Amino acid sequence: MTQISNHQKELARHTALAFQADKPPIFHFWDDDHTSDIYVMKAPDRPQIGVTSYATVGLSARPLIHEGKEFETRVEIVSACGSNFPDFSNVLATLAFCVINSKWFCAPGIIFPDVLSMYGLSDTMSDIYFAHPFLWDDRFKSVTMHEHHVAWLLAVPVSREESAFAQEFGSARLEAIFSERDIDIFDLNRKSIV
């Protein structure tokens, strides 16, 4: 996937518009075996000053597998963290490779364990929790693009304790507590709420 496809170009335009960013840079990543690749967009000071937004560009060209079968919806992943933290692009690339190579299914409420801890970016957060991309209002609502239904998921860093809580009590309860406590999801070193 070294040549830029029309799908990727359209996704890049759509994502930049949703971020309200003018021509943000896009970086190219390969997996360890140099067999799969992904692009990640980086938009500084989006959605607010001091925060950098990130998004995969082209993950939706690959099928999403659920219970051994191709899922009807394709996904792209978005995230945001404080600009004072090291580059978060690697985390998004790794999430994409979990979907592409390992066939991990992602949807709201799903958790990918230990993806954040691989990079040592946080003292308190280790896993990634997927949620609706509410940070950008409705600018990342699902669309049909090149015959694929594409949805965006927000990658939220969470602690192992928060992951365990979601598995025991459900993702809706975890999100309710996040809302009640008004957590700062941009802070990769925030305290765990459980």
Secondary structure as UniProt FT lines:
FT   HELIX           6..19
FT   STRAND          26..30
FT   TURN            32..33
FT   STRAND          37..44
FT   TURN            49..50
FT   STRAND          51..57
FT   HELIX           59..61
FT   STRAND          65..66
FT   TURN            67..68
FT   STRAND          69..70
FT   STRAND          73..82
FT   TURN            83..84
FT   HELIX           89..100
FT   TURN            108..109
FT   STRAND          111..112
FT   TURN            113..116
FT   HELIX           117..119
FT   STRAND          127..131
FT   HELIX           134..136
FT   TURN            137..140
FT   STRAND          143..145
FT   TURN            146..147
FT   STRAND          148..158
FT   HELIX           160..169
FT   HELIX           171..181
FT   TURN            185..186
FT   TURN            188..189
//
